[in-house]
Amino acid sequence: MSESVALAPSDPLALLTPRPSLTYRVISYLLVFPLYRILFRGRTNGNRNVPTEGALVVVANHGSHFDPPLLGHALGRPVAFMAKAELFRVPLLGPIIRACGAYPVQRGASDREAIRVATARLAQGWATGVFIDGTRQQNGRVNQPQAGAALLAARAGVPLLPVAIVNSHRAMGVGRSWPRLVPIHIRIGQPIPPPASRRREDLLATTQACQDQINALLNEGLISPGPERAALAPSSSDPAR
């Protein structure tokens, strides 16, 4: 794809939204639904903030390997994520993750190549997921955000949607081999317009806005029909609830 490709609001591509495949729907309802809603007592808040049509950069904190499938299920539309190319060669796993919207990135690929591939997904109308820290964080918060999501939004001319995944780092965070069955809740924030340009100051300002909104949503804690529970502690020494 050309470096100059962007999706203007009037561009017909911006109105495309891939339909979930049969495999995606089966996995979502037979695997992800019971995992999220039953085992982890999942709740979601803010679904009205999710654009139902058109390309979108979904920006989230990252605490667990559970995060990618939970995001797609909770948002109500498929979310495409980058995955290591070798995973697509694994029997059974490869077709499943491809059907769920994952796209391959070669090991050692440059950031430029990853952005190019993600921009191509946006041109197809996908909601494309980016974990803003780039890797799992021990305390589940946004600590050292990277500007890749903002650059991707600037290139494609599409909004960013901040999402907070509350408690997943306690369920199966860094260093854990087996899950802990604690509640995992998802709070969906307000869309943020793409950066005004690709200049560093514009990218950093948008990245900061994403970090601030996600961490503010995390501070609201677990979703409850009664009083809100305690917020996530900023410390990495975070005991289980």
C-alpha contacts under 8 A as a table, 3 or more apart, distances in Angstrom:
res1	aa1	res2	aa2	distance
1	M	5	V	7.17
1	M	116	R	7.01
1	M	120	A	6.61
2	S	5	V	5.67
3	E	116	R	7.79
4	S	155	R	7.42
5	V	155	R	6.91
5	V	156	A	6.58
6	A	155	R	5.65
6	A	156	A	4.09
6	A	157	G	5.42
7	L	11	D	5.98
7	L	13	L	6.90
7	L	14	A	5.76
7	L	123	A	6.99
7	L	156	A	5.07
7	L	157	G	5.13
7	L	158	V	6.65
8	A	11	D	5.09
8	A	14	A	6.83
8	A	156	A	7.90
8	A	157	G	5.99
8	A	158	V	7.68
9	P	14	A	6.11
9	P	157	G	7.95
9	P	158	V	7.95
10	S	14	A	7.21
11	D	14	A	5.41
11	D	15	L	7.34
12	P	15	L	5.42
12	P	16	L	6.93
13	L	16	L	5.28
13	L	54	G	7.50
13	L	123	A	6.20
13	L	124	Q	6.61
13	L	125	G	6.33
14	A	54	G	4.80
14	A	55	A	5.77
14	A	123	A	7.22
14	A	125	G	6.02
15	L	53	E	5.82
15	L	54	G	4.34
15	L	55	A	7.36
15	L	125	G	6.81
16	L	53	E	6.54
16	L	54	G	5.19
16	L	55	A	7.36
16	L	124	Q	6.70
16	L	125	G	4.74
16	L	126	W	7.95
17	T	52	T	8.00
17	T	53	E	5.45
17	T	54	G	5.35
17	T	55	A	7.11
17	T	124	Q	7.36
17	T	125	G	4.75
17	T	126	W	6.07
18	P	124	Q	7.37
18	P	125	G	6.40
18	P	126	W	6.38
20	P	24	Y	5.88
20	P	25	R	6.44
20	P	77	R	7.51
20	P	78	P	6.47
20	P	100	C	7.83
21	S	24	Y	5.04
21	S	25	R	6.33
21	S	99	A	6.50
21	S	100	C	7.61
22	L	25	R	5.15
22	L	26	V	6.16
23	T	26	V	5.14
23	T	27	I	6.14
23	T	96	I	7.02
23	T	99	A	6.08
23	T	100	C	7.33
24	Y	27	I	5.27
24	Y	28	S	5.96
24	Y	96	I	7.73
24	Y	99	A	5.82
24	Y	100	C	5.00
25	R	28	S	5.03
25	R	29	Y	6.08
26	V	29	Y	5.46
26	V	30	L	5.70
26	V	31	L	7.67
27	I	30	L	5.38
27	I	31	L	5.16
27	I	32	V	6.37
28	S	31	L	5.75
28	S	32	V	4.78
28	S	33	F	5.88
28	S	69	P	7.94
28	S	73	H	6.26
29	Y	32	V	6.03
29	Y	33	F	4.93
29	Y	34	P	7.42
30	L	33	F	6.25
30	L	34	P	6.80
31	L	34	P	5.90
31	L	35	L	6.22
32	V	35	L	4.98
32	V	36	Y	5.92
32	V	69	P	6.76
32	V	70	L	6.76
32	V	73	H	6.99
33	F	36	Y	5.36
33	F	37	R	5.63
33	F	38	I	7.54
33	F	73	H	7.31
34	P	37	R	5.30
34	P	38	I	4.96
34	P	39	L	6.46
35	L	38	I	5.88
35	L	39	L	5.11
35	L	40	F	6.37
36	Y	39	L	6.08
36	Y	40	F	5.11
36	Y	41	R	6.32
36	Y	42	G	5.05
36	Y	70	L	6.71
36	Y	184	I	7.33
37	R	40	F	6.02
37	R	41	R	4.83
37	R	42	G	4.41
37	R	43	R	7.05
38	I	41	R	4.93
38	I	42	G	6.96
39	L	42	G	7.98
39	L	181	L	6.42
40	F	181	L	5.70
40	F	182	V	5.77
40	F	183	P	4.66
40	F	184	I	5.54
41	R	182	V	7.72
41	R	183	P	5.16
41	R	184	I	6.62
41	R	185	H	7.89
42	G	183	P	6.10
42	G	184	I	5.21
42	G	185	H	5.12
42	G	186	I	7.63
43	R	184	I	7.25
43	R	185	H	4.85
43	R	186	I	6.37
43	R	223	I	6.61
44	T	47	N	7.22
44	T	74	A	6.43
44	T	185	H	5.85
44	T	186	I	4.78
44	T	187	R	5.88
44	T	188	I	7.61
44	T	223	I	7.58
45	N	186	I	6.40
45	N	187	R	4.90
45	N	188	I	6.05
45	N	223	I	7.40
46	G	49	N	5.61
46	G	50	V	7.65
46	G	187	R	6.11
46	G	188	I	4.71
46	G	189	G	6.51
47	N	50	V	5.51
47	N	75	L	6.43
47	N	76	G	7.97
47	N	188	I	6.45
48	R	51	P	7.90
49	N	188	I	6.83
49	N	189	G	6.72
49	N	190	Q	5.93
49	N	191	P	6.99
50	V	75	L	6.80
50	V	161	L	7.54
50	V	188	I	7.70
50	V	191	P	7.88
51	P	54	G	7.31
51	P	56	L	7.88
52	T	77	R	7.43
53	E	125	G	7.80
54	G	125	G	5.04
54	G	126	W	6.95
54	G	127	A	7.61
55	A	122	L	5.24
55	A	123	A	7.17
55	A	124	Q	7.51
55	A	125	G	4.25
55	A	126	W	4.99
55	A	127	A	5.29
55	A	128	T	7.60
55	A	158	V	6.36
56	L	122	L	7.05
56	L	125	G	7.67
56	L	126	W	6.64
56	L	127	A	4.47
56	L	128	T	6.16
56	L	153	A	7.93
56	L	158	V	5.79
56	L	159	P	5.70
56	L	160	L	6.06
56	L	161	L	7.16
57	V	127	A	5.76
57	V	128	T	4.98
57	V	129	G	5.91
57	V	130	V	7.06
57	V	149	A	6.99
57	V	152	L	7.70
57	V	153	A	6.46
57	V	158	V	7.11
57	V	159	P	6.33
57	V	160	L	4.64
57	V	161	L	6.14
58	V	79	V	7.77
58	V	127	A	6.48
58	V	128	T	5.85
58	V	129	G	4.58
58	V	130	V	6.06
58	V	160	L	5.79
58	V	161	L	4.79
58	V	162	P	6.21
58	V	163	V	7.05
59	V	129	G	6.07
59	V	130	V	5.05
59	V	131	F	5.85
59	V	132	I	6.06
59	V	149	A	6.96
59	V	160	L	6.57
59	V	161	L	5.79
59	V	162	P	4.84
59	V	163	V	6.03
59	V	210	C	7.32
60	A	129	G	7.66
60	A	130	V	6.51
60	A	131	F	5.03
60	A	132	I	6.06
60	A	162	P	5.85
60	A	163	V	4.80
60	A	164	A	5.76
60	A	165	I	7.09
60	A	214	I	7.04
61	N	131	F	5.65
61	N	132	I	6.24
61	N	133	D	6.94
61	N	137	Q	7.99
61	N	140	G	6.65
61	N	141	R	5.95
61	N	142	V	5.54
61	N	163	V	7.27
61	N	164	A	6.02
61	N	165	I	6.43
61	N	214	I	7.14
62	H	67	D	6.75
62	H	131	F	5.82
62	H	132	I	7.76
62	H	133	D	7.26
62	H	134	G	7.95
62	H	135	T	6.59
62	H	136	R	4.83
62	H	137	Q	6.08
62	H	140	G	6.11
62	H	141	R	7.35
62	H	142	V	7.78
62	H	165	I	7.40
62	H	169	H	7.64
63	G	67	D	7.30
63	G	136	R	4.76
63	G	137	Q	5.24
63	G	138	Q	6.52
63	G	139	N	7.28
63	G	140	G	4.59
63	G	141	R	7.63
63	G	165	I	7.92
63	G	167	N	7.82
63	G	168	S	5.51
63	G	169	H	4.03
63	G	170	R	7.84
63	G	172	M	7.65
63	G	173	G	5.48
63	G	174	V	7.39
64	S	67	D	5.64
64	S	136	R	6.33
64	S	168	S	5.50
64	S	169	H	5.23
64	S	171	A	7.33
64	S	172	M	5.40
64	S	173	G	4.85
64	S	174	V	7.24
65	H	68	P	7.07
65	H	172	M	7.17
65	H	173	G	7.63
66	F	69	P	6.28
66	F	70	L	6.32
66	F	168	S	7.31
66	F	172	M	7.66
67	D	70	L	5.24
67	D	71	L	6.06
67	D	165	I	7.41
67	D	168	S	7.21
68	P	71	L	5.38
68	P	72	G	6.68
68	P	79	V	7.92
68	P	81	F	7.22
68	P	129	G	7.93
69	P	72	G	5.38
69	P	73	H	6.32
70	L	73	H	5.20
70	L	74	A	5.97
71	L	74	A	5.21
71	L	75	L	6.00
71	L	79	V	7.19
71	L	186	I	7.93
72	G	75	L	5.45
72	G	76	G	6.42
72	G	77	R	5.94
72	G	78	P	4.98
72	G	79	V	4.94
73	H	76	G	5.51
73	H	77	R	6.97
73	H	78	P	7.32
74	A	186	I	7.27
75	L	78	P	7.79
77	R	127	A	7.74
78	P	100	C	6.98
78	P	101	G	6.72
78	P	126	W	7.51
78	P	127	A	6.76
79	V	100	C	7.89
79	V	101	G	6.48
79	V	126	W	6.81
79	V	127	A	4.95
79	V	128	T	5.40
79	V	129	G	5.88
80	A	100	C	7.34
80	A	101	G	4.50
80	A	102	A	4.99
80	A	103	Y	7.00
80	A	121	R	7.75
80	A	126	W	6.64
80	A	127	A	6.19
80	A	128	T	4.67
80	A	129	G	5.79
81	F	101	G	6.84
81	F	102	A	4.82
81	F	103	Y	6.38
81	F	128	T	6.12
81	F	129	G	5.25
81	F	130	V	7.07
82	M	102	A	5.74
82	M	103	Y	5.18
82	M	104	P	5.94
82	M	105	V	6.29
82	M	118	A	7.75
83	A	87	L	7.12
83	A	102	A	6.20
83	A	103	Y	5.93
83	A	104	P	5.12
83	A	105	V	6.03
84	K	87	L	5.70
84	K	88	F	7.64
84	K	104	P	5.61
84	K	105	V	5.36
84	K	106	Q	6.12
84	K	107	R	6.27
85	A	88	F	5.65
85	A	89	R	7.46
85	A	103	Y	7.94
85	A	104	P	4.45
85	A	105	V	5.22
85	A	106	Q	5.15
85	A	107	R	6.94
86	E	89	R	5.40
86	E	90	V	7.14
86	E	106	Q	7.81
87	L	90	V	5.45
87	L	93	L	7.11
87	L	94	G	5.88
88	F	91	P	7.94
88	F	93	L	6.90
88	F	94	G	3.78
88	F	95	P	6.91
88	F	97	I	7.48
88	F	98	R	7.33
88	F	104	P	7.15
89	R	93	L	7.99
89	R	94	G	5.65
90	V	93	L	5.54
90	V	94	G	5.27
91	P	94	G	5.99
91	P	95	P	7.57
92	L	95	P	5.77
92	L	96	I	6.36
93	L	96	I	5.18
93	L	97	I	6.18
94	G	97	I	5.52
94	G	98	R	6.15
95	P	98	R	5.13
95	P	99	A	6.03
96	I	99	A	5.15
96	I	100	C	6.29
97	I	100	C	4.95
97	I	101	G	6.55
97	I	102	A	5.49
98	R	101	G	5.28
98	R	102	A	5.02
98	R	103	Y	6.45
99	A	102	A	7.33
105	V	109	A	6.73
105	V	114	A	6.55
105	V	117	V	7.82
106	Q	109	A	5.31
109	A	113	E	6.21
109	A	114	A	6.80
110	S	113	E	5.24
110	S	114	A	6.43
111	D	114	A	5.06
111	D	115	I	6.12
112	R	115	I	5.20
112	R	116	R	6.18
113	E	116	R	4.97
113	E	117	V	6.25
114	A	117	V	5.22
114	A	118	A	6.17
115	I	118	A	5.07
115	I	119	T	5.99
115	I	148	G	7.54
115	I	152	L	6.29
116	R	119	T	5.14
116	R	120	A	6.37
117	V	120	A	5.16
117	V	121	R	6.60
118	A	121	R	5.06
118	A	122	L	6.42
118	A	128	T	7.11
118	A	152	L	7.47
119	T	122	L	5.00
119	T	123	A	6.25
119	T	152	L	6.55
119	T	155	R	7.36
119	T	156	A	6.31
120	A	123	A	5.01
120	A	124	Q	6.65
121	R	124	Q	5.19
121	R	125	G	6.81
121	R	126	W	5.79
121	R	128	T	7.12
122	L	125	G	5.04
122	L	126	W	5.07
122	L	127	A	6.86
122	L	128	T	6.68
122	L	156	A	6.98
123	A	126	W	7.43
123	A	156	A	7.53
130	V	134	G	7.65
130	V	149	A	6.17
131	F	134	G	5.31
131	F	135	T	6.99
132	I	142	V	7.23
132	I	145	P	5.14
132	I	146	Q	5.72
132	I	147	A	7.66
132	I	148	G	7.59
132	I	149	A	6.72
133	D	136	R	7.40
133	D	137	Q	7.67
133	D	142	V	6.28
133	D	143	N	6.86
133	D	144	Q	5.62
133	D	145	P	4.45
133	D	146	Q	5.72
134	G	145	P	7.57
134	G	146	Q	6.97
136	R	140	G	7.40
136	R	173	G	7.40
136	R	174	V	6.80
137	Q	140	G	5.10
137	Q	141	R	6.55
137	Q	142	V	7.56
137	Q	143	N	7.71
137	Q	169	H	7.50
137	Q	173	G	7.75
137	Q	174	V	7.20
138	Q	141	R	7.99
138	Q	169	H	6.55
138	Q	173	G	6.41
138	Q	174	V	5.74
138	Q	236	S	5.72
139	N	169	H	6.64
139	N	233	A	7.62
139	N	234	P	6.69
139	N	235	S	6.33
139	N	236	S	4.39
139	N	237	S	7.17
139	N	238	D	6.43
140	G	166	V	7.63
140	G	167	N	7.10
140	G	168	S	7.19
140	G	169	H	5.19
141	R	215	N	6.35
141	R	218	L	7.45
141	R	234	P	7.17
142	V	145	P	6.31
142	V	211	Q	6.01
142	V	214	I	7.30
142	V	215	N	6.45
145	P	207	T	6.91
145	P	208	Q	7.88
145	P	211	Q	6.90
146	Q	149	A	7.39
146	Q	207	T	7.25
147	A	150	A	5.35
147	A	151	L	6.19
147	A	203	L	6.14
147	A	204	L	6.38
147	A	207	T	5.82
148	G	151	L	5.05
148	G	152	L	6.07
149	A	152	L	5.06
149	A	153	A	6.23
149	A	160	L	7.91
149	A	207	T	7.54
150	A	153	A	5.10
150	A	154	A	6.09
150	A	160	L	7.75
150	A	194	P	6.88
150	A	195	P	6.58
150	A	203	L	5.45
150	A	204	L	7.79
150	A	206	T	6.17
150	A	207	T	5.98
151	L	154	A	5.00
151	L	155	R	6.10
151	L	195	P	7.79
151	L	198	R	6.39
151	L	203	L	6.30
152	L	155	R	5.21
152	L	156	A	6.22
153	A	156	A	5.24
153	A	157	G	5.50
153	A	158	V	5.19
153	A	159	P	6.26
153	A	160	L	6.69
153	A	194	P	5.24
153	A	195	P	7.08
154	A	157	G	5.09
154	A	158	V	7.07
154	A	194	P	5.33
154	A	195	P	5.33
154	A	196	A	7.18
154	A	197	S	6.27
154	A	198	R	6.10
155	R	198	R	7.52
157	G	194	P	5.99
158	V	193	P	7.13
158	V	194	P	5.75
159	P	191	P	6.28
159	P	192	I	5.60
159	P	193	P	4.63
159	P	194	P	4.96
160	L	191	P	5.58
160	L	192	I	5.08
160	L	193	P	6.38
160	L	194	P	6.56
161	L	188	I	7.63
161	L	189	G	6.56
161	L	190	Q	6.42
161	L	191	P	4.53
161	L	192	I	6.24
162	P	188	I	6.47
162	P	189	G	5.23
162	P	190	Q	6.78
162	P	191	P	6.76
162	P	192	I	7.73
162	P	210	C	5.86
162	P	213	Q	6.71
162	P	214	I	5.85
163	V	186	I	7.09
163	V	187	R	5.89
163	V	188	I	4.59
163	V	189	G	5.71
163	V	214	I	6.01
163	V	217	L	7.96
164	A	186	I	5.73
164	A	187	R	5.12
164	A	188	I	6.38
164	A	189	G	7.72
164	A	214	I	5.21
164	A	215	N	7.32
164	A	217	L	5.99
164	A	218	L	5.90
165	I	168	S	6.42
165	I	184	I	7.11
165	I	185	H	6.11
165	I	186	I	4.70
165	I	187	R	6.60
165	I	218	L	7.45
166	V	169	H	8.00
166	V	184	I	5.69
166	V	185	H	5.11
166	V	186	I	5.88
166	V	187	R	7.51
166	V	218	L	6.02
166	V	221	G	6.73
166	V	222	L	6.55
166	V	232	L	7.83
167	N	170	R	5.33
167	N	171	A	6.63
167	N	182	V	7.45
167	N	183	P	6.71
167	N	184	I	5.15
167	N	185	H	6.94
167	N	222	L	7.93
167	N	232	L	7.83
168	S	171	A	4.91
168	S	172	M	6.40
168	S	173	G	6.87
168	S	184	I	5.61
169	H	172	M	5.59
169	H	173	G	4.08
169	H	174	V	7.27
170	R	173	G	5.77
170	R	180	R	6.94
170	R	182	V	7.10
170	R	238	D	7.90
170	R	239	P	7.85
170	R	240	A	5.96
171	A	179	P	5.25
171	A	180	R	4.52
171	A	181	L	6.05
171	A	182	V	5.80
171	A	183	P	7.89
171	A	184	I	7.63
172	M	176	R	5.55
172	M	177	S	7.26
172	M	178	W	6.63
172	M	179	P	4.80
172	M	180	R	6.36
173	G	176	R	5.72
176	R	179	P	7.12
182	V	240	A	7.84
182	V	241	R	6.84
183	P	222	L	7.86
184	I	222	L	7.74
185	H	222	L	6.04
185	H	223	I	6.55
187	R	217	L	6.39
187	R	218	L	7.81
188	I	217	L	7.98
189	G	213	Q	6.98
189	G	214	I	7.34
189	G	217	L	7.33
192	I	206	T	7.85
192	I	209	A	7.94
192	I	210	C	7.70
194	P	206	T	7.47
195	P	198	R	6.97
195	P	202	D	5.61
195	P	203	L	5.97
195	P	205	A	7.95
195	P	206	T	6.04
196	A	202	D	6.32
197	S	202	D	6.14
197	S	203	L	7.49
198	R	202	D	6.56
198	R	203	L	6.24
199	R	202	D	5.44
199	R	203	L	6.31
200	R	203	L	5.12
200	R	204	L	6.04
201	E	204	L	5.16
201	E	205	A	6.10
202	D	205	A	5.14
202	D	206	T	6.33
203	L	206	T	5.32
203	L	207	T	6.11
204	L	207	T	4.94
204	L	208	Q	6.01
205	A	208	Q	5.12
205	A	209	A	6.27
206	T	209	A	4.99
206	T	210	C	6.31
207	T	210	C	5.14
207	T	211	Q	6.26
208	Q	211	Q	5.04
208	Q	212	D	6.05
209	A	212	D	5.19
209	A	213	Q	6.17
210	C	213	Q	5.29
210	C	214	I	6.11
211	Q	214	I	5.31
211	Q	215	N	6.07
212	D	215	N	5.39
212	D	216	A	6.01
213	Q	216	A	5.05
213	Q	217	L	6.21
214	I	217	L	5.13
214	I	218	L	6.26
215	N	218	L	4.89
215	N	219	N	6.13
216	A	219	N	4.98
216	A	220	E	6.71
217	L	220	E	5.29
217	L	221	G	7.32
218	L	221	G	5.47
218	L	231	A	6.55
218	L	232	L	6.22
219	N	230	A	7.96
219	N	231	A	4.52
219	N	232	L	5.79
220	E	228	E	6.99
220	E	229	R	7.69
220	E	230	A	7.47
220	E	231	A	5.47
221	G	228	E	6.60
221	G	229	R	5.66
221	G	230	A	5.64
221	G	231	A	4.12
221	G	232	L	6.11
222	L	228	E	6.54
222	L	229	R	5.71
222	L	230	A	7.51
222	L	231	A	7.44
223	I	228	E	6.37
223	I	229	R	7.47
224	S	227	P	6.50
224	S	228	E	5.83
224	S	229	R	7.34
233	A	236	S	7.83
233	A	238	D	6.65
235	S	238	D	6.32
